[in-house]
């Protein structure tokens, strides 16, 4: 654990809590998700909420947000008992949500997104765009951040999307902000700016529920932490009174070793599996060349906009190459589209599982089988029995926690959704697996499972490319790390030549 700092002192416990949830219970059909959970947030407090996938933290927050209704229990906001039957009720009570999966419309401006459905109107009909821009600018001034309210959201970087999400909540007079993995898609320097903003909001008396699986973040900004396990309270403690190891063990239920680097024997020179030669596509991929050996794990590191994801999209045929070629086993391959890439035995775990990796309203089983339909064809039809058998085998192999594979995949926790994405693509039996932010938004236990899985895939002879904003994660599994900047490979480092996270950070930033 690096850069762990003592948490700031919590506010006075004599204050009326901003949020008080007592004996909250919730079940879906016969599946009990919350069983008498207590949760409290003080005025002006940053309260971390942690727990493994399926622990109940998302359900608890959706009850506070008005998405779900509680089966039993009491909710008080600033000492007043409330009943939320909709998101509108929660917003009216001052509850704001900053989503991990962005809820913004890329084609609209920043101001239009902030006031979407609450636009200032003239004569109750015409939208006053100029007023919306002025009001949005005031919100950003209060937040002490510099964003052009008239900019089109789709033209902005991820960090600005996150700040716009926060501004959207602040514009609705939120006094309690729920932040769900807000730094998951941010580079380190962007996350630092987010933490500074959290500090400023706290100083203004705004209470923040901070959901994160990153312990260094929790210790940096939170006052207290509540851990849920199996739908029940495990503990609520000041951060000064509990160690990171105790928190992780509380979340997972056991000690874990997955984030530690496990040296592998790479002395033998294995065959070159994949070669990228002079790849160019737009401004984000510029003359990129590298080799990838059988059984090797390469990490791609770089700031947001460095070209990491764009390179992955080129390799998998999503973005068209302008020049350069890709070779497998020494032979040039066609990656003009993802079908050709799959045929060449490449697979991509995309950065955003919900938007790019899953069909949320389809069942777990259907999502698993989408890239595998040829395996279960029976003439012109699909063999349902064979499909069920194949899906069940993937669920078992990758330990996906699902009560009923026929129910929509959106009902699964984030970690189990990610397992579905990984399982379905490994079902295509690729030789090269490209993983873009494979552990974003998953709990520490699932993160360990995924990192162990990556090591095992390499041991089986597959080659893996891992893109991650978490330096500890890259250092835990990579044999080599490529540093990308401005769409090009600036540096290649052997794992044994990288002393620690700080050294990797300096390499990424070019200092």
Secondary structure, DSSP 4 states (H G I P E B T S, - for coil): --S--PPPPPPPTTSPPSEEEEEEEEEETTEEEEEEEEEEE-TT-EEEEEE-TTSSHHHHHHHHHTSS--SEEEEEETTEEE--SSHHHHHHTTEEEE-SS----TTSBHHHHHTTTS--EETTTEE-HHHHHHHHHHHHHHHT----TTSBGGGS-HHHHHHHHHHHHHTTT-SEEEEESTTTT--HHHHHHHHHHHHHHHHTT-EEEEE-S-HHHHHHH-SEEEEEETTEEEEEEEGGGS-HHHHHHHHHSS---TTS-------S-PPEEEEEEEEEETTTEEEEEEEEETT-EEEEE--TTSSHHHHHHHHTTSSPPSEEEEEETTEE---SSHHHHHHTTEEEE-S-IIIII--TTSBHHHHHHGGGGGGGEETTEE-HHHHHHHHHHHHHHTT---S-TTSBGGGS-HHHHHHHHHHHHHTT--SEEEEESTTTT--HHHHHHHHHHHHHHHHTT-EEEEE-S-HHHHHHH-SEEEEEETTEEEEEEEGGG--SHHHHHHHHHT-
